[in-house]
């Protein structure tokens, strides 16, 4: 019995540390990840979703779909695929530590979902002086 309690506490500590690190990478305060309701508001900011989506998170069944959509947006804002976002929703214990402690960088949701960011504009080579 004690073994399972220790494992359970280890998983809780891993998830808190992972969420804290993800929030910090996104430029948000890490402590926001452990405050109920407020962590959803900050997560919506990280995902680039409007604040009224908090209402979707409170509706049964709808919250499951909204959660998957939000996690996909979070993954894309960190430069990961939609499949990684589904992994965040369904296997958080595995995918959040990968996102938190891996080399993913927060891109701030500047690109539309599914559209890669535009490459930097290139200057034409200097021509002969006229």
C-alpha positions as CSV (number, residue, x, y, z in Angstrom):
1,X,0.0,0.0,0.0
2,X,2.8,2.4,0.9
3,X,4.5,1.7,-2.4
4,X,1.4,2.9,-4.3
5,X,1.2,6.0,-2.2
6,X,4.9,6.8,-3.0
7,X,4.3,6.2,-6.7
8,X,1.2,8.4,-6.7
9,X,3.0,11.2,-4.9
10,X,5.9,10.9,-7.4
11,X,3.5,11.3,-10.3
12,X,1.9,14.3,-8.7
13,X,5.2,16.0,-8.2
14,X,6.3,15.2,-11.8
15,X,3.0,16.7,-13.2
16,X,3.3,19.8,-11.0
17,X,6.9,20.3,-12.0
18,X,6.0,19.7,-15.7
19,X,3.1,22.1,-15.8
20,X,5.1,24.7,-13.8
21,X,7.9,24.5,-16.4
22,X,5.5,24.7,-19.4
23,X,3.8,27.8,-18.0
24,X,7.3,29.3,-17.3
25,X,8.4,28.6,-20.9
26,X,5.3,30.4,-22.1
27,X,6.2,33.5,-20.1
28,X,3.5,32.9,-17.5
29,X,4.1,32.6,-13.7
30,X,4.7,29.0,-12.8
31,X,2.6,29.2,-9.7
32,X,-0.4,29.8,-11.9
33,X,-0.3,26.1,-12.9
34,X,-1.3,25.0,-9.4
35,X,-4.2,27.5,-8.7
36,X,-7.6,26.0,-9.6
37,X,-9.6,27.8,-12.3
38,X,-6.9,30.4,-12.8
39,X,-4.6,27.7,-14.3
40,X,-7.3,27.2,-17.0
41,X,-7.4,30.9,-17.7
42,X,-3.7,31.0,-18.1
43,X,-3.7,27.8,-20.2
44,X,-6.2,29.4,-22.5
45,X,-3.8,32.4,-22.9
46,X,-1.0,30.1,-23.7
47,X,-3.2,28.3,-26.3
48,X,-4.3,31.6,-27.8
49,X,-7.9,30.9,-27.1
50,X,-10.5,33.5,-26.0
51,X,-11.3,33.8,-22.3
52,X,-15.0,32.7,-22.8
53,X,-13.7,29.2,-23.5
54,X,-13.5,28.8,-19.7
55,X,-17.3,28.2,-19.9
56,X,-16.7,25.3,-22.3
57,X,-14.4,23.8,-19.8
58,X,-17.2,23.7,-17.2
59,X,-19.7,21.9,-19.5
60,X,-19.8,18.1,-19.3
61,X,-18.8,16.3,-22.5
62,X,-18.1,19.6,-24.2
63,X,-15.1,20.0,-21.9
64,X,-13.5,16.9,-23.3
65,X,-13.5,18.2,-26.8
66,X,-12.5,21.7,-25.7
67,X,-9.6,20.2,-23.7
68,X,-8.3,18.4,-26.7
69,X,-8.6,21.5,-28.9
70,X,-6.8,23.6,-26.3
71,X,-4.0,21.1,-25.9
72,X,-3.6,20.9,-29.7
73,X,-3.2,24.7,-29.7
74,X,-0.7,24.6,-26.9
75,X,1.3,22.0,-28.8
76,X,1.3,24.1,-32.0
77,X,2.3,27.2,-30.0
78,X,5.3,25.2,-28.9
79,X,6.1,24.1,-32.4
80,X,4.8,20.6,-32.0
81,X,2.2,18.7,-34.1
82,X,-1.5,18.2,-33.5
83,X,-0.8,14.6,-32.7
84,X,1.4,15.8,-29.9
85,X,-1.5,17.9,-28.7
86,X,-3.7,14.9,-28.6
87,X,-1.0,13.1,-26.6
88,X,-1.0,16.0,-24.2
89,X,-4.8,15.5,-23.7
90,X,-4.8,11.7,-23.5
91,X,-1.4,10.8,-22.0
92,X,-0.4,13.9,-20.0
93,X,1.9,12.0,-17.7
94,X,4.2,11.3,-20.7
95,X,3.7,14.3,-23.0
96,X,3.8,17.2,-20.5
97,X,7.3,16.2,-19.2
98,X,8.5,16.0,-22.8
99,X,7.1,19.4,-23.5
100,X,8.4,20.9,-20.3
101,X,11.9,19.5,-20.2
102,X,12.6,19.1,-23.9
103,X,13.9,21.7,-26.3
104,X,10.4,23.1,-27.3
105,X,10.3,26.9,-27.4
106,X,7.1,28.9,-27.0
107,X,6.3,30.8,-30.2
108,X,3.4,32.8,-28.8
109,X,0.7,31.7,-31.1
110,X,1.8,34.0,-33.9
111,X,1.1,31.5,-36.7
112,X,-2.4,30.3,-37.4
113,X,-3.0,26.6,-36.4
114,X,-1.7,24.3,-39.1
115,X,0.1,27.1,-40.9
116,X,3.9,27.3,-40.6
117,X,5.4,30.6,-39.7
118,X,6.6,32.7,-42.7
119,X,10.3,32.5,-43.3
120,X,12.2,35.8,-42.7
121,X,12.2,38.2,-45.7
122,X,15.4,38.0,-47.7
123,X,17.0,41.1,-49.0
124,X,18.1,41.1,-52.7
125,X,21.8,40.9,-53.2
126,X,23.4,44.3,-53.6
127,X,23.8,45.2,-57.2
128,X,26.4,47.5,-58.9
129,X,26.2,51.1,-57.8
130,X,24.6,53.3,-60.5
